[in-house]
Amino acid sequence: MAQPLPIRCKDTHVPDVHEVKDVLLEGLKKNFAVASVDVVTCPDLTQPPWNLAAPGFGGSPRILDIGGVPYLMPIADRTKFYDLAEVARAVGLPDAFLVGAGAGSSRAAGKNCEMMVNAKLSKDGENIIKSWIAKLPDDSDRTKYEVKPYQSLEGGPLINLLASEGKPGMVLEIKAKSRTGPENFITCLRKQLASRYGDKPVAMGGVFLIAQGKAKLHIMPGFSDKPLNTREEIDDWLVFYDMSAPLVCLSEFVSHDPDLDLRVEHTHCFSSHGDGGHYHYDVTPEEIEYHAFLTLAEKIYRVDWPIETHQLGRD
């Protein structure tokens, strides 16, 4: 019998949502020419353009940080696979709605890849899986990539998720366009929360749409046989692309790491036109347009954390 996954849990700081609305708007106005934040009833996110597996993020929202970058680099641990249904049961949400970013399972996908998790689980096994992966068909031709549906619930060495019951509920609706500052959309929000709340960890997750413009994304090739020990070596291994809107982006972030060795933000994107991967930042600041629905998370679960750790490759 497999050993149970080691898990640590910490409560987050959950401010009043209307206070968070004002805090985030203050930060957005420093980074975008046009911005708004409202507390709204979540629309049905199963509908276009969102195409999620459940209608909302209501019901016991929590962040899951599974595995970690030290399992991927400097040399990948190719034995690390995570059954997301097993993880959901272990954190007390067997019917979880899971959205977020991670490495796909190399044995399920055929090779190392980016995974965009979008799945509503069910105790009776009637899961709704609308996840995607992005990968390079041939590492020798870095001009070609593919983004396609992924029906497996198995992930690879690192995964960052928002888990909830997937119910309708109140969320923060955030709109921003015409970037004037240096930060990407999620980093802007995370740093603003950190500035306001200091060492109190405020965690958020959900979905945002890049409705206009282009963004720089990367897709991992196959596992590196050479150790990746520096930022330069990692960037040479990854493959970067400028990808076009509309992009649906699944994201989670934490304003302060409460000694859990977290990846404090992680976002992956998918589309119906063949683009997708790991989001870094937009590259068309004048025309960029973001539209998000995010919720505050109540807890952070750290699952199977690396004993030997480092801070490389977490952006």
Residue frames as qw, qx, qy, qz and C-alpha x, y, z in Angstrom:
[[0.000, 0.889, 0.459, 0.000, 0.00, 0.00, 0.00],
 [0.371, 0.573, -0.038, 0.730, 1.28, 3.47, -0.89],
 [0.350, -0.324, -0.480, 0.736, 2.28, 5.69, 1.99],
 [0.059, 0.897, 0.435, -0.054, -0.05, 8.66, 2.65],
 [0.416, 0.618, 0.001, 0.667, 1.24, 11.97, 1.36],
 [0.383, -0.350, -0.409, 0.751, 2.78, 14.25, 3.99],
 [0.000, 0.736, 0.400, 0.547, 0.58, 17.31, 4.43],
 [0.252, -0.290, -0.418, 0.823, 0.87, 20.50, 6.44],
 [0.010, -0.739, -0.551, -0.388, -1.95, 23.03, 6.73],
 [0.224, -0.247, -0.313, 0.889, -2.05, 26.65, 7.82],
 [0.155, 0.819, 0.529, -0.161, -4.93, 29.10, 8.01],
 [0.364, 0.392, 0.195, 0.822, -4.68, 32.20, 5.86],
 [0.015, 0.386, 0.323, -0.864, -5.59, 35.75, 6.81],
 [0.131, 0.525, 0.732, 0.415, -9.01, 36.43, 5.28],
 [0.008, 0.191, 0.183, -0.964, -9.79, 40.17, 5.33],
 [0.453, 0.596, 0.476, -0.461, -13.25, 41.53, 4.59],
 [0.589, 0.343, 0.569, 0.459, -13.76, 41.18, 0.84],
 [0.183, 0.939, 0.246, 0.154, -14.78, 44.83, 0.47],
 [0.375, -0.831, 0.298, 0.282, -11.53, 45.88, 2.15],
 [0.632, -0.115, 0.608, 0.468, -9.59, 43.66, -0.27],
 [0.453, 0.733, 0.449, 0.239, -11.46, 45.28, -3.15],
 [0.006, -0.999, 0.038, 0.016, -10.14, 48.70, -2.16],
 [0.548, -0.602, 0.480, 0.326, -6.61, 47.41, -1.49],
 [0.655, 0.156, 0.608, 0.420, -6.34, 45.73, -4.90],
 [0.356, 0.861, 0.316, 0.180, -7.74, 48.72, -6.75],
 [0.229, -0.927, 0.216, 0.203, -5.08, 50.94, -5.19],
 [0.561, -0.374, 0.617, 0.406, -2.36, 48.65, -6.52],
 [0.584, 0.460, 0.599, 0.297, -3.89, 48.24, -9.95],
 [0.198, 0.966, 0.162, -0.023, -4.09, 51.99, -10.47],
 [0.321, -0.772, 0.434, 0.335, -0.30, 52.13, -10.07],
 [0.444, -0.213, 0.788, 0.369, 0.19, 49.61, -12.86],
 [0.276, 0.434, 0.765, 0.387, -2.71, 50.09, -15.32],
 [0.045, -0.115, -0.144, -0.982, -4.31, 53.13, -16.93],
 [0.635, -0.231, -0.190, -0.712, -7.79, 51.68, -16.46],
 [0.282, 0.023, -0.925, 0.253, -8.80, 49.41, -13.58],
 [0.598, -0.371, 0.016, -0.711, -11.84, 48.39, -11.56],
 [0.217, 0.029, -0.943, 0.252, -12.56, 45.94, -8.74],
 [0.595, -0.263, -0.040, -0.758, -16.07, 44.91, -7.65],
 [0.253, -0.051, 0.915, -0.309, -17.59, 42.35, -5.30],
 [0.599, 0.153, -0.324, -0.716, -20.10, 40.41, -7.39],
 [0.849, 0.003, 0.470, -0.240, -22.04, 37.18, -7.57],
 [0.276, -0.343, 0.770, 0.463, -19.91, 34.87, -9.69],
 [0.673, 0.367, -0.235, -0.597, -21.32, 34.32, -13.17],
 [0.956, 0.021, 0.283, -0.073, -21.60, 30.77, -14.48],
 [0.089, -0.729, 0.600, 0.318, -17.98, 30.02, -15.32],
 [0.635, 0.083, 0.751, 0.159, -18.91, 26.86, -17.21],
 [0.523, 0.786, 0.324, -0.055, -19.98, 29.17, -20.03],
 [0.619, 0.358, 0.125, 0.687, -17.75, 30.76, -22.70],
 [0.576, 0.652, -0.486, 0.083, -15.27, 32.36, -22.67],
 [0.393, -0.627, 0.604, -0.296, -14.30, 30.71, -19.35],
 [0.816, 0.186, -0.503, -0.216, -15.26, 27.09, -20.07],
 [0.110, -0.440, 0.783, -0.426, -14.52, 25.87, -16.55],
 [0.376, -0.085, -0.919, -0.080, -15.64, 22.56, -15.07],
 [0.231, -0.573, -0.713, 0.331, -17.81, 24.13, -12.34],
 [0.086, 0.848, 0.379, 0.360, -19.81, 27.36, -12.10],
 [0.152, -0.910, 0.143, -0.358, -17.93, 29.10, -9.28],
 [0.461, 0.360, -0.652, 0.482, -15.32, 28.99, -6.51],
 [0.515, -0.530, 0.202, -0.642, -17.66, 28.90, -3.52],
 [0.941, -0.281, -0.070, -0.174, -17.38, 26.42, -0.66],
 [0.810, -0.485, 0.231, 0.235, -14.21, 25.87, 1.42],
 [0.608, 0.753, -0.183, 0.172, -11.70, 27.54, -0.90],
 [0.653, -0.644, 0.323, 0.232, -8.12, 26.56, -0.18],
 [0.379, 0.764, -0.504, -0.139, -4.72, 26.63, -1.86],
 [0.958, -0.135, 0.227, 0.108, -2.90, 23.35, -2.61],
 [0.203, 0.809, -0.544, -0.092, 0.86, 23.55, -3.15],
 [0.975, -0.045, 0.213, -0.054, 1.89, 20.04, -4.23],
 [0.852, 0.180, 0.091, 0.482, 5.47, 18.86, -4.73],
 [0.172, -0.909, 0.066, 0.373, 7.69, 21.71, -5.83],
 [0.488, 0.819, -0.296, -0.058, 10.26, 23.10, -8.22],
 [0.217, -0.635, 0.741, -0.021, 13.13, 21.26, -6.43],
 [0.743, 0.075, 0.663, -0.057, 11.56, 18.03, -7.73],
 [0.683, 0.709, 0.175, -0.001, 12.02, 19.40, -11.28],
 [0.533, 0.682, -0.256, 0.430, 15.44, 21.03, -11.09],
 [0.069, 0.661, -0.572, -0.481, 18.40, 20.96, -11.04],
 [0.189, 0.113, -0.920, -0.324, 17.65, 17.33, -12.05],
 [0.668, -0.185, -0.156, -0.704, 14.07, 16.10, -12.33],
 [0.346, -0.109, 0.880, -0.307, 12.79, 13.40, -9.99],
 [0.430, 0.088, -0.611, -0.658, 11.03, 11.30, -12.61],
 [0.256, -0.232, -0.930, 0.125, 9.26, 9.22, -9.97],
 [0.098, 0.284, 0.469, -0.831, 7.08, 12.10, -8.74],
 [0.236, -0.320, -0.648, -0.649, 3.45, 11.70, -9.81],
 [0.187, 0.112, 0.583, -0.782, 0.36, 12.94, -7.98],
 [0.096, -0.469, -0.830, -0.285, -3.19, 11.65, -8.25],
 [0.113, -0.274, 0.077, -0.952, -5.28, 14.80, -7.85],
 [0.687, -0.420, -0.385, -0.451, -8.31, 12.82, -6.68],
 [0.744, -0.240, -0.498, 0.376, -6.15, 11.29, -3.93],
 [0.269, 0.110, -0.257, 0.922, -4.87, 14.74, -2.95],
 [0.378, -0.397, -0.187, -0.815, -8.43, 16.11, -2.87],
 [0.774, -0.417, -0.459, -0.126, -9.51, 13.32, -0.52],
 [0.653, -0.098, -0.431, 0.615, -6.48, 13.90, 1.68],
 [0.092, 0.093, -0.187, 0.974, -7.37, 17.58, 2.19],
 [0.171, 0.374, 0.730, -0.546, -11.01, 16.79, 2.92],
 [0.458, 0.516, -0.012, -0.724, -12.57, 17.81, -0.40],
 [0.494, 0.020, 0.837, 0.236, -13.30, 14.58, -2.32],
 [0.425, 0.706, 0.558, 0.104, -15.74, 16.46, -4.58],
 [0.260, -0.626, 0.075, 0.731, -13.32, 19.33, -5.18],
 [0.543, 0.821, 0.139, 0.110, -13.32, 21.74, -8.06],
 [0.651, -0.429, 0.239, 0.579, -9.64, 22.14, -8.96],
 [0.509, 0.839, 0.066, 0.178, -8.14, 24.91, -11.09],
 [0.381, -0.836, 0.308, 0.247, -4.52, 25.89, -11.48],
 [0.491, 0.748, -0.444, -0.044, -1.08, 25.33, -12.89],
 [0.720, -0.462, 0.518, 0.029, 1.39, 22.48, -12.77],
 [0.106, 0.434, -0.821, -0.357, 3.56, 20.02, -14.59],
 [0.870, 0.081, -0.146, -0.463, 1.61, 17.28, -16.33],
 [0.804, -0.283, 0.523, 0.013, 2.38, 13.62, -15.82],
 [0.139, 0.574, -0.676, -0.440, 5.12, 12.55, -18.23],
 [0.197, 0.002, 0.976, 0.097, 3.73, 9.00, -18.27],
 [0.392, 0.596, 0.634, -0.298, 0.14, 10.11, -18.96],
 [0.336, 0.853, -0.010, -0.399, 1.07, 12.82, -21.49],
 [0.880, 0.406, 0.054, 0.241, 4.01, 11.00, -23.06],
 [0.565, 0.284, -0.201, 0.748, 6.57, 13.59, -21.97],
 [0.256, -0.411, -0.379, 0.788, 7.16, 16.49, -19.61],
 [0.050, 0.554, 0.511, 0.655, 4.60, 19.25, -20.20],
 [0.157, -0.092, 0.287, -0.941, 2.64, 22.21, -18.85],
 [0.168, -0.431, -0.885, -0.052, -0.71, 21.31, -17.28],
 [0.267, -0.221, 0.036, -0.937, -3.76, 23.54, -16.91],
 [0.075, -0.228, -0.940, 0.243, -5.94, 21.84, -14.28],
 [0.445, -0.026, -0.044, -0.894, -9.69, 22.37, -14.71],
 [0.433, -0.096, -0.887, -0.125, -11.60, 19.50, -13.11],
 [0.588, -0.350, 0.226, -0.694, -14.69, 18.92, -10.95],
 [0.194, 0.166, -0.961, 0.110, -14.29, 15.71, -8.99],
 [0.742, -0.268, -0.097, -0.607, -17.04, 13.42, -7.74],
 [0.461, -0.383, 0.755, -0.267, -16.93, 10.73, -5.06],
 [0.838, 0.227, 0.445, -0.218, -18.85, 8.42, -7.41],
 [0.569, -0.141, 0.599, 0.546, -16.19, 8.80, -10.11],
 [0.411, 0.742, 0.478, 0.229, -18.30, 10.90, -12.47],
 [0.370, -0.533, 0.056, 0.759, -15.58, 13.50, -12.81],
 [0.457, 0.868, 0.190, 0.035, -15.82, 16.44, -15.18],
 [0.611, -0.401, 0.280, 0.622, -12.34, 16.97, -16.60],
 [0.466, 0.860, 0.176, 0.107, -11.68, 19.94, -18.87],
 [0.490, -0.694, 0.304, 0.431, -7.94, 20.21, -18.28],
 [0.648, 0.750, -0.130, 0.033, -5.33, 20.98, -20.94],
 [0.720, -0.416, 0.261, 0.490, -1.64, 20.40, -21.53],
 [0.420, 0.877, -0.209, -0.100, 0.94, 22.22, -23.62],
 [0.754, -0.367, 0.455, 0.299, 4.01, 20.38, -24.87],
 [0.214, 0.663, -0.548, -0.464, 6.62, 20.23, -27.60],
 [0.959, 0.205, 0.039, -0.191, 6.03, 17.30, -29.97],
 [0.863, 0.243, -0.086, 0.435, 9.74, 17.29, -30.87],
 [0.459, -0.792, -0.005, 0.403, 12.36, 19.00, -28.72],
 [0.551, -0.091, 0.396, 0.729, 14.61, 19.41, -31.75],
 [0.085, 0.483, 0.443, 0.750, 12.07, 21.78, -33.34],
 [0.168, -0.384, -0.554, 0.720, 11.31, 24.49, -30.78],
 [0.195, 0.017, -0.236, -0.952, 9.09, 26.38, -33.23],
 [0.564, -0.235, -0.608, -0.507, 6.27, 23.85, -32.88],
 [0.139, -0.057, 0.777, -0.611, 4.08, 23.21, -29.84],
 [0.396, -0.348, -0.710, -0.467, 0.68, 21.71, -29.19],
 [0.278, -0.090, 0.522, -0.801, -2.05, 22.56, -26.71],
 [0.521, -0.126, -0.713, -0.451, -4.67, 19.88, -26.26],
 [0.726, -0.473, 0.026, -0.498, -7.25, 18.48, -23.82],
 [0.248, 0.334, -0.850, 0.324, -5.91, 16.29, -21.02],
 [0.732, -0.359, -0.321, -0.482, -8.28, 13.76, -19.47],
 [0.682, -0.064, -0.624, 0.376, -5.93, 12.45, -16.78],
 [0.459, -0.860, -0.051, -0.216, -6.04, 13.46, -13.11],
 [0.841, -0.281, -0.003, 0.462, -2.35, 12.66, -12.72],
 [0.138, 0.976, -0.153, 0.069, 0.16, 15.48, -12.35],
 [0.755, 0.343, -0.342, 0.442, 3.92, 15.66, -12.33],
 [0.601, -0.085, -0.479, 0.634, 6.49, 17.02, -9.87],
 [0.081, -0.207, -0.315, 0.923, 4.90, 20.40, -9.07],
 [0.116, -0.575, -0.679, -0.440, 1.28, 21.58, -8.97],
 [0.029, -0.145, -0.383, 0.912, -0.37, 24.74, -7.59],
 [0.172, -0.454, -0.765, -0.422, -4.15, 24.75, -7.29],
 [0.388, -0.136, 0.287, -0.865, -7.19, 26.51, -5.95],
 [0.231, -0.230, -0.942, -0.077, -9.56, 23.88, -4.57],
 [0.377, -0.020, 0.287, -0.880, -13.17, 24.58, -3.65],
 [0.466, 0.277, 0.806, -0.239, -16.61, 22.99, -3.78],
 [0.160, 0.128, 0.655, 0.727, -17.24, 24.76, -7.10],
 [0.043, 0.700, 0.694, -0.161, -20.41, 26.46, -5.94],
 [0.140, 0.739, 0.212, 0.624, -21.74, 29.85, -7.04],
 [0.518, -0.645, -0.336, 0.450, -20.88, 32.62, -4.59],
 [0.031, 0.992, -0.029, -0.120, -19.37, 36.06, -4.13],
 [0.791, 0.060, 0.148, 0.590, -16.10, 36.80, -5.91],
 [0.126, -0.724, 0.120, 0.667, -13.92, 39.75, -6.79],
 [0.661, 0.622, 0.345, 0.240, -14.36, 40.83, -10.40],
 [0.357, -0.662, 0.225, 0.620, -11.23, 42.63, -11.57],
 [0.644, 0.686, 0.255, 0.225, -10.71, 44.46, -14.84],
 [0.341, -0.727, 0.249, 0.541, -7.50, 46.12, -15.96],
 [0.728, 0.540, 0.286, 0.310, -6.16, 47.38, -19.27],
 [0.355, 0.838, -0.134, 0.391, -3.36, 49.48, -20.73],
 [0.799, -0.435, -0.164, 0.382, -0.46, 48.53, -18.49],
 [0.156, 0.928, -0.150, 0.303, 1.66, 51.51, -17.41],
 [0.469, -0.728, 0.482, -0.134, 3.78, 49.87, -14.69],
 [0.193, 0.541, -0.812, -0.100, 6.37, 47.08, -14.58],
 [0.393, -0.127, 0.858, -0.304, 4.39, 44.26, -12.96],
 [0.252, -0.159, -0.842, -0.450, 2.40, 41.49, -14.60],
 [0.526, -0.468, -0.290, -0.648, -1.27, 41.24, -13.62],
 [0.819, -0.413, -0.399, 0.007, -0.93, 38.64, -10.86],
 [0.597, -0.015, -0.337, 0.728, 2.34, 39.97, -9.43],
 [0.081, -0.421, -0.002, -0.903, 0.73, 43.40, -9.18],
 [0.684, -0.509, -0.254, -0.457, -2.13, 41.95, -7.10],
 [0.846, -0.245, -0.386, 0.276, 0.14, 39.79, -4.94],
 [0.460, 0.138, -0.270, 0.835, 2.60, 42.57, -4.14],
 [0.263, -0.501, -0.053, -0.822, -0.22, 44.94, -3.28],
 [0.803, -0.476, -0.291, -0.210, -1.61, 42.44, -0.78],
 [0.769, -0.092, -0.334, 0.537, 1.88, 41.92, 0.67],
 [0.193, 0.370, -0.135, 0.899, 2.33, 45.68, 1.04],
 [0.484, -0.514, -0.085, -0.703, -0.96, 46.02, 2.92],
 [0.871, -0.402, -0.092, -0.266, -0.94, 42.84, 5.05],
 [0.125, -0.729, 0.652, -0.167, 2.77, 42.18, 5.64],
 [0.076, 0.277, -0.956, 0.052, 3.45, 38.77, 7.16],
 [0.604, 0.205, 0.582, -0.504, -0.24, 37.85, 7.30],
 [0.168, -0.060, 0.834, 0.522, -0.69, 35.40, 4.38],
 [0.575, 0.465, 0.232, -0.632, -3.57, 36.41, 2.12],
 [0.300, -0.075, 0.866, 0.394, -4.22, 33.78, -0.57],
 [0.565, 0.497, 0.106, -0.650, -6.32, 34.07, -3.71],
 [0.278, -0.082, 0.860, 0.420, -7.10, 32.05, -6.78],
 [0.552, 0.578, 0.417, -0.433, -9.42, 31.75, -9.73],
 [0.616, 0.382, 0.533, 0.436, -9.48, 32.59, -13.40],
 [0.087, 0.734, -0.024, -0.673, -8.62, 35.55, -15.59],
 [0.688, 0.572, 0.400, 0.199, -9.03, 36.20, -19.27],
 [0.236, -0.404, 0.321, 0.824, -6.47, 37.96, -21.41],
 [0.503, 0.658, 0.509, -0.233, -9.09, 39.47, -23.69],
 [0.498, 0.864, -0.043, 0.063, -6.82, 41.61, -25.87],
 [0.047, -0.854, 0.517, -0.010, -3.12, 41.68, -26.63],
 [0.829, 0.250, -0.488, 0.108, -0.31, 39.16, -26.35],
 [0.612, -0.709, 0.318, -0.149, 1.57, 37.59, -23.47],
 [0.329, 0.541, -0.771, 0.065, 4.91, 35.84, -23.03],
 [0.905, -0.257, 0.189, -0.282, 4.39, 32.20, -22.07],
 [0.071, 0.529, -0.839, -0.101, 6.78, 29.29, -21.82],
 [0.960, -0.007, -0.095, -0.264, 6.42, 25.58, -22.47],
 [0.495, -0.566, 0.656, 0.062, 8.81, 23.07, -20.91],
 [0.612, 0.396, -0.635, -0.254, 10.54, 20.62, -23.25],
 [0.889, -0.151, -0.432, 0.038, 11.43, 17.12, -22.13],
 [0.671, -0.723, 0.052, 0.154, 13.27, 16.75, -18.83],
 [0.263, 0.849, -0.450, 0.082, 16.81, 18.10, -18.92],
 [0.940, -0.031, -0.250, 0.229, 19.60, 15.54, -18.69],
 [0.455, 0.318, -0.314, 0.770, 21.97, 18.29, -17.60],
 [0.308, -0.561, -0.559, 0.527, 21.61, 19.94, -14.17],
 [0.068, 0.758, 0.264, 0.593, 19.83, 23.30, -14.27],
 [0.574, -0.383, -0.424, 0.587, 21.64, 25.30, -11.60],
 [0.152, -0.270, -0.044, 0.950, 21.28, 28.92, -12.71],
 [0.406, 0.642, 0.316, -0.568, 18.61, 31.28, -14.00],
 [0.286, 0.599, -0.502, -0.555, 20.41, 31.37, -17.35],
 [0.008, -0.129, 0.977, 0.170, 20.48, 27.58, -17.68],
 [0.315, 0.436, 0.766, -0.351, 16.77, 27.37, -16.87],
 [0.388, 0.699, 0.054, -0.598, 15.88, 30.06, -19.43],
 [0.186, 0.467, -0.733, -0.459, 17.96, 28.28, -22.08],
 [0.120, 0.081, 0.989, -0.013, 16.07, 25.04, -21.37],
 [0.341, 0.585, 0.584, -0.448, 12.57, 26.56, -21.39],
 [0.259, 0.281, 0.589, 0.713, 10.96, 27.59, -24.68],
 [0.070, 0.517, 0.350, -0.778, 9.33, 31.03, -24.75],
 [0.184, 0.442, 0.677, 0.559, 6.59, 32.26, -27.06],
 [0.216, 0.151, 0.146, -0.954, 4.49, 35.38, -27.52],
 [0.035, 0.349, 0.926, 0.138, 0.93, 34.05, -27.54],
 [0.160, -0.233, -0.273, -0.920, -2.29, 35.76, -28.56],
 [0.379, 0.168, 0.560, -0.717, -5.56, 36.54, -26.82],
 [0.611, -0.590, 0.146, -0.508, -8.04, 35.31, -25.92],
 [0.471, 0.206, -0.807, 0.290, -6.26, 33.24, -23.26],
 [0.718, -0.587, -0.154, -0.341, -8.05, 31.71, -20.26],
 [0.340, 0.481, -0.642, 0.491, -5.62, 31.74, -17.33],
 [0.789, -0.497, -0.350, -0.091, -5.87, 29.63, -14.16],
 [0.288, 0.572, -0.413, 0.648, -4.04, 31.18, -11.24],
 [0.668, -0.680, -0.296, 0.064, -3.32, 31.10, -7.51],
 [0.386, 0.536, -0.330, 0.675, -1.11, 33.33, -5.40],
 [0.635, -0.624, -0.387, 0.241, -0.16, 33.99, -1.78],
 [0.056, 0.954, -0.083, 0.282, 0.98, 37.37, -0.43],
 [0.159, -0.705, 0.633, -0.278, 3.39, 35.92, 2.15],
 [0.729, 0.096, -0.678, -0.009, 4.85, 32.45, 2.62],
 [0.606, -0.644, 0.231, -0.406, 4.05, 31.32, 6.19],
 [0.240, -0.536, 0.807, -0.057, 7.12, 29.06, 6.36],
 [0.851, 0.182, 0.447, -0.209, 5.68, 26.42, 4.03],
 [0.332, -0.300, 0.671, 0.592, 8.26, 26.77, 1.20],
 [0.542, 0.634, 0.498, -0.238, 5.55, 27.90, -1.22],
 [0.301, 0.223, 0.467, 0.801, 5.63, 28.94, -4.81],
 [0.055, 0.438, 0.438, -0.783, 3.88, 32.25, -4.13],
 [0.551, 0.541, 0.067, -0.632, 2.29, 32.60, -7.57],
 [0.282, -0.090, 0.873, 0.388, 1.68, 30.32, -10.52],
 [0.560, 0.531, 0.186, -0.608, -0.49, 30.80, -13.62],
 [0.302, -0.027, 0.824, 0.480, -1.10, 28.66, -16.69],
 [0.448, 0.447, 0.014, -0.774, -3.24, 29.55, -19.70],
 [0.417, 0.186, 0.847, 0.271, -5.18, 27.69, -22.38],
 [0.350, 0.420, -0.114, -0.830, -7.20, 28.65, -25.45],
 [0.770, 0.366, 0.495, -0.167, -9.34, 27.23, -28.20],
 [0.564, 0.806, -0.146, -0.106, -6.95, 28.49, -30.90],
 [0.910, 0.224, -0.203, 0.284, -3.90, 26.40, -29.99],
 [0.224, 0.614, -0.427, 0.625, -2.00, 28.70, -27.63],
 [0.752, -0.619, -0.094, -0.205, -1.25, 27.99, -23.98],
 [0.697, 0.198, -0.465, 0.509, 1.42, 27.45, -21.34],
 [0.518, -0.516, -0.395, 0.556, 2.99, 29.15, -18.31],
 [0.104, 0.928, 0.217, 0.286, 2.17, 32.87, -18.05],
 [0.574, -0.104, -0.195, 0.789, 4.98, 35.36, -17.41],
 [0.002, -0.581, -0.184, 0.793, 3.75, 38.82, -18.46],
 [0.549, 0.752, 0.362, -0.047, 2.03, 40.67, -21.28],
 [0.540, -0.139, 0.340, 0.757, 4.14, 42.02, -24.14],
 [0.091, 0.512, 0.443, 0.730, 1.63, 44.52, -25.60],
 [0.178, -0.324, -0.582, 0.724, 1.10, 46.91, -22.69],
 [0.212, 0.103, -0.085, -0.968, -0.93, 49.47, -24.64],
 [0.593, -0.053, -0.461, -0.658, -3.56, 47.01, -25.81],
 [0.285, -0.032, -0.933, 0.220, -3.54, 44.44, -23.02],
 [0.559, -0.335, -0.007, -0.758, -6.87, 43.78, -21.32],
 [0.202, 0.034, -0.937, 0.283, -7.45, 41.52, -18.29],
 [0.631, -0.330, -0.095, -0.696, -10.74, 40.33, -16.81],
 [0.283, 0.163, -0.894, 0.307, -10.66, 38.18, -13.65],
 [0.722, -0.505, -0.134, -0.454, -12.89, 36.42, -11.16],
 [0.421, 0.301, -0.728, 0.450, -10.93, 35.62, -7.99],
 [0.699, -0.618, -0.253, -0.255, -11.77, 34.39, -4.51],
 [0.163, -0.686, 0.594, -0.387, -10.03, 34.51, -1.15],
 [0.740, 0.010, -0.672, 0.024, -8.75, 31.18, 0.15],
 [0.639, -0.691, 0.051, -0.335, -9.20, 30.14, 3.78],
 [0.792, -0.456, 0.387, 0.123, -6.34, 27.65, 4.12],
 [0.421, 0.677, -0.584, -0.154, -3.07, 26.58, 2.52],
 [0.947, -0.175, 0.268, -0.021, -2.25, 22.87, 2.26],
 [0.156, 0.726, -0.651, -0.158, 1.39, 22.02, 1.61],
 [0.969, 0.047, 0.171, -0.173, 1.58, 18.53, 0.14],
 [0.922, 0.062, 0.166, 0.343, 4.76, 16.42, -0.16],
 [0.072, 0.977, -0.196, -0.049, 7.20, 19.31, 0.13],
 [0.759, 0.424, -0.368, 0.330, 10.85, 18.82, -0.92],
 [0.728, -0.601, -0.103, 0.314, 13.26, 18.33, 1.97],
 [0.489, -0.245, 0.246, 0.800, 16.15, 19.79, -0.02],
 [0.280, 0.851, 0.442, -0.051, 14.92, 23.08, -1.43],
 [0.368, -0.122, 0.206, 0.898, 15.99, 26.18, -3.35],
 [0.241, 0.681, 0.309, -0.618, 14.40, 29.30, -4.84],
 [0.047, -0.265, 0.630, 0.728, 15.34, 28.82, -8.51],
 [0.125, -0.144, -0.825, -0.532, 12.65, 28.59, -11.19],
 [0.003, -0.495, -0.779, 0.385, 9.71, 29.86, -9.17],
 [0.186, 0.431, 0.013, -0.883, 8.69, 32.81, -11.37]]
